[in-house]
Amino acid sequence: MDRICVYCGSRPGDRPEYREAARAFGRELLRRDLGLVYGGGSVGLMGVVADEVVEGGGEAIGVIPEAIRAREVDHGDLTELHVVNSMHERKELMVELADGFVALPGGLGTVEELFEVLTWAQLGFHDDPVGLLAVGDYFDDLVAWLDGATEAGFVREEHRELLVVEEDPGALLDRFASYRPPDAEKWVDRD
């Protein structure tokens, strides 16, 4: 594992614990000599995690669509910044560049990117780990929804297990280091 893709907010959120979690995750990437792949912005939690990695001398690769480059204020000190034409290209390149995926607190885009990469794992498009850094109670309802969808028969148990959830960055990346994708060949039941 060389690089982790981080999905998180382009806003900092209203609780200091969100920014501290982003800094802690950046420090853990540095400690393990793992590169960062992320959305390329200098604002919000994405800017916080990137600043931590850049200031620590680590690899930080941003991927940003031209159309939102000015709005997200791209980070000027990255190892690499890829400017692409669309969100689809952004997400595809981020997946190509990374060996694992982690969501920190964020909004609609964060959740959309998380569930897309989780769905790609379900379909077998990649076999890299996908995780949530559980900060406070931020993701509790999302995890409860996923558990409910599993109990209701919409998500297979082995696919529910594709999402790794931990409160500590070190514990999350330890689980990534030993991750073996579940045998999830079948994703549809034909009745």
Sequence and secondary structure as in RCSB ss.txt:
>XXXX:A:sequence
MDRICVYCGSRPGDRPEYREAARAFGRELLRRDLGLVYGGGSVGLMGVVADEVVEGGGEAIGVIPEAIRAREVDH
GDLTELHVVNSMHERKELMVELADGFVALPGGLGTVEELFEVLTWAQLGFHDDPVGLLAVGDYFDDLVAWLDGAT
EAGFVREEHRELLVVEEDPGALLDRFASYRPPDAEKWVDRD
>XXXX:A:secstr
  EEEEE  SS  SSHHHHHHHHHHHHHHHHTT EEEE  BSSHHHHHHHHHHHHTT  EEEEEEHHHHHHHTB 
TT SEEEEESSHHHHHHHHHHH S EEE S  HHHHHHHHHHHHHHHTTS    EEEE  TTTTHHHHHHHHHHH
HTTSS HHHHTTEEEESSHHHHHHHHHT             
